[in-house]
Structure formats: C-alpha cells, structure tokens
Amino acid sequence: MSLRPSRRAVLTAAVIASILHTATALWIWRTWDDFWRANVLSWMDFPISVTFFHLEGDALLGWSLVAGGLQWAAIAALLTLWVGSTTHRRRIP
C-alpha cells in the first residue's frame, strides 16, 4: 500500500529533520566543551528544552535527542503540509 504524495512528503520531512537533529546534537556533544554544548542544545531545542533544563550529562543529551528530535520532526511535518497546501492549485467546481 503506497502513501499519497502529501503523506509521503510529510513522513520524509519528519524523518530527515529528526536525522539532521540527531547528527547536529551528537556533533555538538562530541566537539564542544560542557558549558557551551548544554547552552547550544538548550537553544537548539527551545521551547521543549525548558522541560529538561535541570538535567546534566548524558541525561541532557538523551532528552535532547528524543524530545528535540520529535519537536523538529513535527515542525518539519507541519511546514511541509503548509507549503504543500499553498502550492497546489484549488479546483473550482
């Protein structure tokens, strides 16, 4: 069973956004020092990062990967739906 083009585009955008978020978060975690990486991850995942501001270390990274990845997947999916709805010409009956 194949998906409609709009659903396929939304799913693709959500998966790509979560992959890019994961790659970026892991890159920041491995290359930046403790203070800066926590700040960058918090700003990158704002406003959902407010829920895990109190965490440190691996717990911060884990919540950033899960919650931030879901946030960015939802943003990408909604933007894809919006752009798709504005680009299709409406048929007049």
Secondary structure by P-SEA (a helix, b strand, c coil): ccccaaaaaaaaaaaaaaaaaaaaaaaaaacccaaaaaaaaaaaaccccccccccccaaaaaaaaaaaaaaaaaaaaaaaaaaaaaabbbbcc
